[in-house]
Amino acid sequence: MLNKPIYINGAAAISIQEPLNETVIYNPLNYSQVHVRCIDPVFKEHLNPIAARRMSLIIKRAIITARYAVKMAEIEKPDAIITGTGLGCVQDTEKFLEAMIRNKEKFLQPAFFIQSTHNTISSQIAIDLKCKAYNNTYIHRGVSFENALIDALLQLNKPKIDSALVTGNDEMTPAYFKLLQRLNYWKNSVDSSLNIVDSENSIGSFAGEGSVSLVLSKNKIKNSFATINDIKLHYNPNGIDEKFIVDFLLKNGLNTDDVSLFITGANGDFNNDLVYKKLDNLFDNNRIGHYKNICGEFYTAPAFGLYAAAICLKNNTVPKTMMLSNNNLNNINNILFYNHFQNRDHSLILLSKCIN
């Protein structure tokens, strides 16, 4: 349990939905493709065109969402910038490797190599915000964002830090999509992305990508989205059981009846969703939700899930597109957010509505 509640005061996302619009979860776009790229904003409206020419797509997205989240949080710049990414700037990595092969390891452009490192994203955000404070990057595939979030919460427990910008950024290039396709990450076809969870008798999901920025703070503002009460990561090949969740809630003074919504990382893949089904006895279908049908599957998709959960708490309603029961859910007080990666890395995050 945290020493004090941590508030989500700013949030912004660029995803396969309309960019920089927190209402997208209430009227999301539906896709019939297995691989969906981000809907990007008009970059020249947000970035200096000359500077933007030297930035990759993922850097542009990360900087823009960071700016939006910081402005929304009513701060000049954060006291810490922490990023989670599974792949980093994979597009620049591919460009560097292609040039190395094409030129037989001669006359290589150092820019592609410099910009291909994973911590480039966090560094570029810091340069843009002129923030010389704590800066860190976590690369742990499907739990990259959760590790970044834990670091942020630890930093906020220190007296010198009042706010932290936490971001989750990943891009799914065609080459990497094909690589994961060989490992059965994706379905052969998708009729409706919004109904992907109903396809859980088959293997694979559909690929998305995105950049999400959240500003966490010790201080509540008028437009705070939600509070983060606790987070726990668990490494266990056998997953977590009902007792693990009950104990987690009890530690925070709650029981299963106090949980308004149980959001999982269900994505339509039979093996992935089977892990969540083992907990169906804890919560009825009217209190079970999901989010990957809106953003697609990528390593830091949980960042979008947490963003969506915070919006639900802020607006006190959950859209039917996020509900297993396909019904709207109102009067939301506590959300338990659960994700796993390949049934090895598991995470629980407890969020609550801001109390005036």
Wavefront OBJ file of the C-alpha trace (Angstrom):
o trace
v 0.000 0.000 0.000
v 1.214 3.486 -0.828
v 1.867 5.970 1.955
v -0.682 8.323 0.365
v -2.995 8.061 -2.652
v -1.330 9.057 -5.901
v -3.481 11.093 -8.273
v -3.638 10.793 -12.055
v -3.807 14.476 -12.957
v -3.055 14.360 -16.663
v -3.531 11.747 -19.373
v -3.183 11.628 -23.146
v -3.029 8.889 -25.758
v -2.304 8.375 -29.431
v -3.596 4.982 -30.490
v -5.601 3.261 -33.210
v -8.501 5.470 -32.081
v -8.924 9.214 -32.599
v -5.809 10.848 -31.116
v -5.702 13.045 -28.026
v -9.397 12.549 -27.290
v -10.334 10.964 -23.960
v -13.888 10.223 -25.128
v -12.748 7.654 -27.716
v -13.487 4.741 -25.384
v -17.179 5.641 -25.511
v -17.400 5.563 -29.303
v -14.396 3.583 -30.571
v -13.648 2.713 -34.159
v -14.125 -0.883 -35.272
v -11.575 -2.625 -37.500
v -11.541 -5.730 -39.652
v -7.744 -5.849 -40.081
v -5.277 -7.974 -38.152
v -2.676 -5.180 -38.110
v -3.802 -1.622 -37.318
v -1.472 1.398 -37.140
v -2.019 4.533 -35.050
v -4.202 7.416 -36.179
v -1.679 10.217 -35.836
v -2.516 13.874 -35.257
v -1.334 16.484 -37.751
v 2.251 16.734 -36.523
v 2.922 20.223 -37.912
v 0.185 21.540 -35.607
v 2.142 20.338 -32.576
v 5.816 20.207 -33.536
v 8.324 22.440 -35.277
v 8.471 20.986 -38.823
v 12.264 21.279 -38.990
v 12.746 19.450 -35.687
v 10.048 16.899 -36.546
v 11.923 15.851 -39.702
v 14.604 14.247 -37.526
v 12.110 12.438 -35.300
v 10.706 8.975 -35.826
v 6.961 8.373 -35.482
v 7.211 6.988 -31.975
v 9.221 9.996 -30.760
v 6.668 12.417 -32.216
v 3.808 10.562 -30.570
v 5.573 10.361 -27.206
v 6.442 14.064 -27.139
v 2.944 15.170 -28.107
v 1.169 12.983 -25.536
v 3.672 14.083 -22.875
v 2.998 17.750 -23.629
v -0.760 17.209 -23.430
v -0.603 15.285 -20.152
v 1.702 17.837 -18.509
v -0.518 20.741 -19.594
v -3.610 18.938 -18.309
v -1.897 18.344 -14.957
v -1.319 22.105 -14.631
v 2.430 21.824 -14.086
v 5.335 23.332 -16.011
v 7.362 20.123 -16.044
v 7.421 16.914 -13.997
v 9.926 16.015 -11.294
v 10.601 12.659 -12.978
v 10.131 11.086 -16.413
v 9.813 7.305 -16.541
v 9.084 5.317 -19.694
v 8.076 1.740 -20.334
v 8.597 0.257 -23.794
v 8.791 -3.257 -25.127
v 10.465 -2.460 -28.435
v 11.721 1.113 -28.181
v 12.345 2.849 -31.510
v 12.130 -0.347 -33.530
v 11.620 1.505 -36.828
v 14.983 3.258 -36.460
v 16.555 -0.043 -35.415
v 15.308 -1.619 -38.630
v 16.634 1.296 -40.692
v 20.081 0.972 -39.118
v 20.243 -2.796 -39.688
v 18.997 -2.481 -43.269
v 21.655 0.169 -44.026
v 24.342 -1.988 -42.418
v 23.442 -4.941 -44.634
v 22.931 -2.865 -47.778
v 26.231 -0.967 -47.398
v 28.164 -4.006 -46.162
v 28.850 -2.342 -42.810
v 30.384 0.759 -44.405
v 29.373 4.433 -44.463
v 26.727 3.965 -41.766
v 24.704 6.925 -40.523
v 25.126 7.191 -36.754
v 21.772 8.956 -36.346
v 19.779 5.762 -36.898
v 21.881 3.920 -34.316
v 21.669 6.716 -31.743
v 17.915 6.994 -32.168
v 17.359 3.231 -32.052
v 18.214 2.839 -28.363
v 15.276 2.205 -26.059
v 15.920 5.148 -23.743
v 15.800 7.605 -26.647
v 12.057 8.086 -26.055
v 12.394 9.193 -22.457
v 15.425 11.335 -23.302
v 13.661 13.142 -26.143
v 10.672 13.879 -23.911
v 13.034 15.339 -21.302
v 14.774 17.514 -23.895
v 11.444 18.774 -25.207
v 10.123 19.589 -21.715
v 13.526 20.946 -20.608
v 13.408 18.555 -17.678
v 16.790 17.649 -16.154
v 15.347 15.571 -13.316
v 15.160 11.804 -12.741
v 14.852 9.917 -16.034
v 14.557 6.169 -16.489
v 13.388 3.553 -19.011
v 12.099 0.019 -18.438
v 12.213 -2.697 -21.092
v 10.453 -5.832 -19.869
v 8.269 -6.781 -22.829
v 4.653 -7.195 -21.635
v 5.226 -5.661 -18.181
v 7.410 -2.733 -19.236
v 4.784 -0.146 -18.360
v 3.966 -1.729 -14.991
v 7.653 -1.614 -14.003
v 7.809 2.052 -15.006
v 4.688 2.705 -12.940
v 6.157 1.014 -9.865
v 9.303 3.143 -10.175
v 7.163 6.284 -10.406
v 5.194 5.359 -7.290
v 8.422 4.663 -5.410
v 9.808 8.040 -6.457
v 6.600 9.780 -5.372
v 7.024 8.287 -1.910
v 10.160 10.395 -1.603
v 9.828 13.966 -0.292
v 11.670 15.661 -3.176
v 9.347 14.480 -5.943
v 5.766 15.741 -6.236
v 4.953 14.692 -9.820
v 6.082 12.075 -12.324
v 5.397 11.621 -16.014
v 4.929 7.922 -16.809
v 4.662 6.848 -20.433
v 4.107 3.644 -22.387
v 5.242 3.649 -26.023
v 5.439 0.971 -28.700
v 5.134 0.795 -32.460
v 4.289 -2.276 -34.518
v 6.154 -2.103 -37.808
v 5.183 -4.425 -40.681
v 8.451 -6.343 -40.302
v 7.969 -6.953 -36.574
v 4.322 -7.828 -37.144
v 5.370 -10.572 -39.566
v 7.960 -11.825 -37.090
v 5.365 -12.207 -34.340
v 2.920 -13.683 -36.842
v 5.253 -16.677 -37.173
v 4.866 -17.198 -33.414
v 1.054 -17.254 -33.682
v 0.605 -13.892 -31.958
v -2.089 -12.841 -34.434
v -5.292 -14.297 -35.822
v -5.531 -15.139 -39.500
v -8.437 -12.713 -39.908
v -10.605 -10.397 -37.816
v -14.245 -9.626 -38.588
v -14.720 -7.086 -35.781
v -11.960 -5.796 -33.516
v -14.477 -4.590 -30.924
v -15.807 -8.153 -30.622
v -12.348 -9.762 -30.537
v -12.858 -11.115 -27.007
v -15.800 -13.150 -28.303
v -13.294 -14.986 -30.547
v -11.445 -16.560 -27.639
v -11.804 -20.119 -28.971
v -9.066 -19.371 -31.496
v -5.382 -18.521 -31.150
v -4.017 -14.999 -31.515
v -5.284 -11.428 -31.292
v -4.964 -8.339 -33.510
v -2.002 -5.973 -33.464
v -2.158 -2.350 -32.404
v 0.316 0.265 -31.209
v 0.294 3.475 -29.244
v 1.778 6.133 -26.992
v 0.228 6.932 -23.621
v 1.351 9.547 -21.093
v 0.121 9.873 -17.515
v 1.092 12.537 -14.992
v 1.017 11.200 -11.437
v 1.078 13.558 -8.487
v 0.788 13.699 -4.715
v -1.529 16.664 -5.132
v -5.131 16.529 -6.292
v -6.392 19.106 -8.775
v -9.896 19.993 -9.926
v -9.670 17.730 -12.988
v -7.893 14.727 -11.446
v -8.858 11.509 -13.214
v -8.454 8.951 -10.434
v -6.231 7.730 -7.608
v -3.807 4.809 -7.660
v -3.954 3.033 -4.302
v -1.675 0.052 -4.831
v 0.189 -2.048 -7.389
v 1.701 -5.500 -7.208
v 3.755 -7.513 -9.679
v 3.933 -11.272 -9.365
v 6.158 -13.695 -11.241
v 4.714 -17.190 -11.236
v 4.272 -19.582 -14.201
v 1.037 -20.863 -12.620
v -0.537 -17.429 -12.424
v -2.361 -15.914 -9.505
v -5.350 -17.441 -7.734
v -8.431 -16.105 -5.991
v -6.655 -15.955 -2.632
v -3.919 -13.744 -4.097
v -6.493 -11.195 -5.243
v -8.514 -11.388 -2.014
v -5.360 -10.785 0.046
v -4.386 -7.867 -2.200
v -7.791 -6.253 -1.645
v -7.804 -6.945 2.107
v -4.440 -5.234 2.416
v -6.146 -2.143 1.039
v -9.202 -2.417 3.284
v -11.495 -3.810 0.558
v -13.203 -7.049 -0.388
v -14.433 -8.348 -3.741
v -17.852 -6.741 -3.258
v -16.181 -3.322 -3.091
v -14.745 -3.722 -6.597
v -17.029 -1.972 -9.074
v -15.108 -3.186 -12.117
v -12.536 -5.907 -12.739
v -10.635 -5.021 -15.940
v -8.511 -7.719 -17.551
v -6.121 -7.890 -20.494
v -8.344 -10.311 -22.423
v -7.508 -10.096 -26.135
v -9.368 -12.932 -27.838
v -6.467 -15.391 -27.696
v -7.646 -18.670 -26.160
v -4.522 -19.323 -24.080
v -4.229 -15.718 -22.916
v -7.864 -15.391 -21.850
v -7.985 -18.777 -20.132
v -5.869 -17.295 -17.315
v -8.501 -14.634 -16.620
v -11.386 -17.110 -16.828
v -10.044 -18.905 -13.756
v -11.133 -15.882 -11.711
v -14.717 -15.723 -13.008
v -16.040 -16.942 -9.659
v -14.788 -13.782 -7.939
v -16.729 -11.337 -10.110
v -19.929 -11.723 -12.097
v -20.039 -10.810 -15.796
v -21.681 -7.463 -15.024
v -18.463 -6.349 -13.291
v -15.859 -7.736 -15.719
v -14.346 -5.508 -18.385
v -11.580 -5.455 -21.000
v -9.830 -2.888 -23.191
v -7.603 -4.537 -25.810
v -10.535 -4.695 -28.218
v -10.187 -0.883 -28.378
v -6.385 -0.457 -28.603
v -5.143 -3.792 -29.971
v -2.344 -5.946 -28.607
v 1.177 -4.585 -28.083
v 3.727 -4.766 -25.283
v 2.673 -1.586 -23.484
v -1.064 -1.942 -24.130
v -1.625 -1.932 -20.313
v -0.761 1.784 -20.422
v -3.821 2.343 -22.600
v -5.848 0.086 -20.306
v -4.933 2.155 -17.257
v -5.699 5.315 -19.238
v -9.140 3.918 -20.138
v -9.797 2.882 -16.513
v -8.940 6.387 -15.297
v -11.345 7.923 -17.833
v -14.109 5.567 -16.627
v -13.545 6.696 -13.038
v -13.452 10.350 -14.030
v -16.751 10.089 -15.931
v -18.314 7.570 -13.520
v -19.378 5.261 -16.344
v -17.971 2.344 -18.343
v -19.040 1.948 -22.009
v -20.593 -1.319 -23.120
v -17.696 -1.842 -25.569
v -15.457 -2.430 -22.531
v -17.888 -4.727 -20.708
v -18.087 -8.506 -20.955
v -21.854 -8.245 -20.458
v -22.128 -5.672 -23.288
v -23.999 -3.328 -20.924
v -23.023 0.107 -19.629
v -21.837 0.257 -16.025
v -22.376 3.335 -13.842
v -21.463 4.486 -10.321
v -17.839 3.349 -10.388
v -15.859 3.608 -7.150
v -13.018 1.053 -7.305
v -11.397 -0.631 -10.301
v -9.106 -3.647 -10.056
v -6.862 -3.813 -13.114
v -5.259 -7.192 -13.909
v -2.835 -8.092 -16.694
v -0.510 -10.964 -17.394
v 2.166 -11.604 -20.002
v 2.402 -15.203 -21.218
v 1.145 -16.365 -17.809
v 4.522 -15.539 -16.276
v 4.433 -11.873 -15.325
v 1.245 -10.781 -13.566
v 0.227 -7.338 -12.343
v -2.576 -5.953 -10.195
v -3.367 -2.243 -9.961
v -6.034 -0.817 -7.677
v -7.626 2.471 -8.714
v -10.353 4.535 -7.055
v -12.508 7.503 -7.798
v -11.202 10.882 -6.632
v -12.970 11.993 -3.457
v -13.824 15.686 -3.357
l 1 2 3 4 5 6 7 8 9 10 11 12 13 14 15 16 17 18 19 20 21 22 23 24 25 26 27 28 29 30 31 32 33 34 35 36 37 38 39 40 41 42 43 44 45 46 47 48 49 50 51 52 53 54 55 56 57 58 59 60 61 62 63 64 65 66 67 68 69 70 71 72 73 74 75 76 77 78 79 80 81 82 83 84 85 86 87 88 89 90 91 92 93 94 95 96 97 98 99 100 101 102 103 104 105 106 107 108 109 110 111 112 113 114 115 116 117 118 119 120 121 122 123 124 125 126 127 128 129 130 131 132 133 134 135 136 137 138 139 140 141 142 143 144 145 146 147 148 149 150 151 152 153 154 155 156 157 158 159 160 161 162 163 164 165 166 167 168 169 170 171 172 173 174 175 176 177 178 179 180 181 182 183 184 185 186 187 188 189 190 191 192 193 194 195 196 197 198 199 200 201 202 203 204 205 206 207 208 209 210 211 212 213 214 215 216 217 218 219 220 221 222 223 224 225 226 227 228 229 230 231 232 233 234 235 236 237 238 239 240 241 242 243 244 245 246 247 248 249 250 251 252 253 254 255 256 257 258 259 260 261 262 263 264 265 266 267 268 269 270 271 272 273 274 275 276 277 278 279 280 281 282 283 284 285 286 287 288 289 290 291 292 293 294 295 296 297 298 299 300 301 302 303 304 305 306 307 308 309 310 311 312 313 314 315 316 317 318 319 320 321 322 323 324 325 326 327 328 329 330 331 332 333 334 335 336 337 338 339 340 341 342 343 344 345 346 347 348 349 350 351 352 353 354 355 356
